[in-house]
Amino acid sequence: MSTLDRDDIYVGYRPLPARDRRFLRLLLPALLWGMCGAGALAILSMRSAGDGQWLTDQTVIVEGTLIMDPYPSVLVRSARGDKTAPGEGTRALLVESGKFGSRPGLDALEGSTVRAEGFVLTRAGTVMLELLPGEDGLRSNGRSDSAADGPDPSPQPVVLRGEIVDTKCFLGAMKPGTGVPHKACAALCLSGGIPPGFVVRQPDGIESYYLMTDSSGNPVGTQVLHLLGYSVEIAGTVIERDGLKFLRCDPATSKRR
């Protein structure tokens, strides 16, 4: 006859052996608390998605000067809608619905006063307007306006380390709009004409934002697709105009870190 105690063998239709019950009473709570602790650590280690907003509950109407250099934008003279409407003197970037930048034919309207209506995206003082489709989104009154003219400020040489993003998602259309998980989306947005941006994060958490162009100040477009999702070091120059900072650089000389 076997010397095994009956309680040493577990049979599905019989009570769990006392030794196994004691073990599971310790193991299961330990596993559950360990999972809670690991989840808390993961949450605490996550980088903040930022304070970007995509305000789709109400459209905003702005009137001002259309600027196409280097990316479509309106230098706002007046705005109405709600408290999210950009203030006078703000330069609001213009994009289309989805993953697209400017619509065809805007170059012919550069320098004219326009009426633009759409949804506001905003982060840290940078404003973007996602235009409504068709003439409801943008129309010109035919008047030329010299308010956008003027020489560029003196460029400041810089060497910056940060991340290249598509500005629409980064400003609030996606959270987070950065990092490797967002790489494919950013590539589609930049290929569709969304302006690329460069984000620099300081050790204290403060972020700086720049619109990227090539070294001549022209749109940089798909030249930076191979750098998306990486930490990048860029040497170039920075100018600030109408509240926006522009980083001029040669993408070919940028380095992944």
Number of C-alpha atoms within 10 A of each C-alpha: 3 5 5 8 7 10 14 12 12 12 11 7 6 9 10 14 14 10 10 13 12 10 10 11 10 10 11 11 11 12 11 11 11 12 12 12 12 12 12 11 11 10 11 10 9 8 9 11 13 15 12 23 19 19 18 12 7 11 20 22 21 26 21 27 26 30 25 19 13 16 21 21 24 29 24 23 16 16 20 15 14 11 9 17 19 27 16 14 14 20 25 28 27 29 25 20 14 12 19 19 23 22 16 7 8 15 14 9 19 21 21 20 25 24 21 26 25 26 22 27 25 24 17 13 12 20 23 25 30 28 25 17 13 9 12 12 17 20 16 19 10 11 11 15 15 10 14 18 9 7 7 9 10 10 14 12 13 14 11 17 20 20 22 28 33 27 30 33 23 27 26 22 17 16 16 17 23 23 15 12 11 19 21 12 18 28 23 16 24 25 19 17 21 28 27 27 21 22 21 18 14 11 7 6 10 8 13 13 22 21 24 28 24 19 15 10 15 13 19 23 19 16 15 18 20 12 19 21 20 17 17 19 15 23 18 20 17 20 17 16 11 11 12 18 18 22 28 27 22 18 21 10 11 16 14 16 10
